[in-house]
Amino acid sequence: MSETLEEARISLQEKIQGAQIDGSIKFEVEDLGSIVISEGKVTISEIDTDCTLKGNLETFQQIFNGELNATSAFMSGRLTVDGSMGVAMQYNSVLS
């Protein structure tokens, strides 16, 4: 398991604490692996989810640190979205 992914997992768990979000999401980080948020739990996993965001490490670090909005990353082509755009928008509001 990547130390980088574990640090991101912990950070995301803190950010979503208490948030009520319907659906699951996967953050697929190029060449590292994936972090999944489902039912209020954040895990390092490759399971199927309602929505998958794909991008490189730098993009996700900027999103998780609040330096980059996920919508902006998507519009600029730095992030791709597969699955439910509605779920992606719910998580974007929590991460912003």
Buried (B, 14 or more C-beta within 10 A) or exposed (E): EBEBBEEBBEBBBEBBEEEEBEBBBBBBBEEBBBBBBBEEEBEBBEEEBBBBBBBEBEBBBBBBEEEBBBBEBBEEEBBEBBBBEEBBEBBBEBBE
